[in-house]
Amino acid sequence: MIFRTYKHLELIILPMLMISCAFFKKPQSVYQESSTGKPIRDKKLHLKNSQSVYVEQESGTGKPISDEKLHLISGKILNKKLPIINGSHDVTWIKTKAMTILDEYGKEIPEFKNKFGYSYIISPIKMDDEYSNYASLLILFETTKNGDKEYEIEDIKLVTAGSNLELKNSLLAVENSQEEGYITAYPFGILMSDEIKNAFKLTYKNGQWNYMLADLTVKNKLTQETKIYKISLNSKLIIEFLKEVLKENSILKDIAGDLFEDI
């Protein structure tokens, strides 16, 4: 009886230890690589003090927007099951609106037009209406109604900086998009970490922000073919995003680890 009980506990504890190791793994150093994306024009993302970056969600079929300005939306998911955290919670989040997928030269990739976009999200901001110390910065790829039947996103690898970071995480499940007009959200990132932020900050060189180059692995559901695309992610916008979130939720600087340090 004692032996059987021990075996039962072992079967419970071992998976928990494995998951915990994956979740609380040692932070990785972030390195600058040689390939840098196109410079981001200085006039981009400039906001007057009176302007709000938060916008209302609008119904529609989903059309990724330009990355020239910061547009944020926020919301709450009721009874959401979170990785590692025991049980389900009401979770609030803040994200950028989905933006156009750009190639390595900063031009829109025609075949992805109005099919899917990318966004940055911080979640959970709050759990059950209390500020959360589990806040994580993630990159989302979100499909529209037209794109959902055609594409799925398998992986992303940063190129300009942080090429050693593993952004595909088994704990981050594909889920329904929370933005109007979008169907599926594919999340990538490192939970409760500042490594993504640090990688994007390395694209700032000689007083100029540059795009982060990344390799995006996309599967075409219709042809069953998988292809890697070189894309550009807006580095300046992700830092501005963190600043805006902190402006409205200043307590996160104290409770969210290193994510908002030096912001």
Secondary structure by P-SEA (a helix, b strand, c coil): caaaaaaaaaaaaaaaaaaaaaaaccbbbbbbcccccccccccccccccccccccccccccbbbbbccbbbbbbbccccccccccccccccccccccbbbbbcccccccccccccccccccccccccccccccccccbbbbbbccccccccccccccccccccccccccccccccccccccccbbbbbcccccaaaaaaaaacccccbbbbbbbbbbbbcccccbbbbbbccccaaaaaaaaaaaaaaccccccccccccccc
